[in-house]
Amino acid sequence: MKGFKMKRGNVYICNVCSIESSKDKEAVFIKAHKGGETVHICTACFPKIIHESAKLVKTNHRLESEFYEEFRKETE
């Protein structure tokens, strides 16, 4: 889905570890860009990206397919 972002209302989903802001009230998310799309990354994952690889950042399409069942139920 073009333009899909891993944010629903006030809930963010990390494009690295898939944690939802609604499940960790202390999580801090940073908006970033990768491959022309907006991604959200929790600050706990930033060291992984900096010291390992930006390849760890999942595309929004990949996260969407991981959460497909949940998103489908919300739209029915």
C-alpha positions in Angstrom: 0.0 0.0 0.0 1.7 3.2 -1.2 2.1 5.8 1.5 1.3 3.4 4.3 2.8 4.5 7.6 3.2 2.5 10.8 1.1 4.9 12.8 -2.6 4.4 13.7 -4.1 7.2 15.6 -1.7 7.9 18.4 -0.1 4.5 18.2 3.3 4.1 16.6 4.9 0.8 15.6 8.7 0.5 15.5 10.0 -0.5 12.0 12.8 -2.5 13.6 11.4 -4.4 16.7 7.7 -3.9 15.9 6.9 -2.7 19.5 3.7 -0.7 19.7 3.7 2.6 21.7 0.4 1.5 23.2 2.2 -1.5 24.8 5.2 0.4 26.2 4.1 3.8 27.5 7.8 4.7 28.1 8.9 4.1 24.5 10.1 7.1 22.6 9.7 7.1 18.8 11.6 9.0 16.2 10.3 9.7 12.7 12.8 8.9 10.0 13.0 8.2 6.2 14.3 5.2 4.5 14.0 4.4 0.8 11.6 7.3 0.3 9.1 6.3 2.9 8.5 7.5 6.5 9.4 5.0 9.2 9.2 5.2 13.0 12.0 3.8 15.1 12.0 3.5 18.9 15.0 4.9 20.6 15.9 1.5 22.0 16.6 0.3 18.4 18.7 3.3 17.3 22.0 1.8 18.6 21.3 -1.3 16.5 20.9 0.8 13.4 23.9 3.0 14.1 26.3 0.2 15.0 25.0 -2.7 12.9 23.0 -1.8 9.8 20.1 0.3 8.4 19.1 -3.0 6.8 17.5 -3.8 10.1 14.7 -1.2 9.4 11.7 -3.0 8.0 9.7 -1.5 5.2 6.2 -0.4 6.0 4.9 -3.0 3.6 6.7 -5.8 5.5 5.3 -4.5 8.8 1.9 -4.3 7.3 2.0 -7.9 6.3 3.2 -8.9 9.8 0.2 -7.1 11.3 -2.2 -8.0 8.5 -4.7 -9.9 10.7 -4.9 -7.1 13.2 -5.3 -4.4 10.6 -7.9 -6.5 8.7 -10.0 -6.9 11.9 -9.9 -3.1 12.5 -11.2 -2.4 9.0 -14.1 -4.9 8.9 
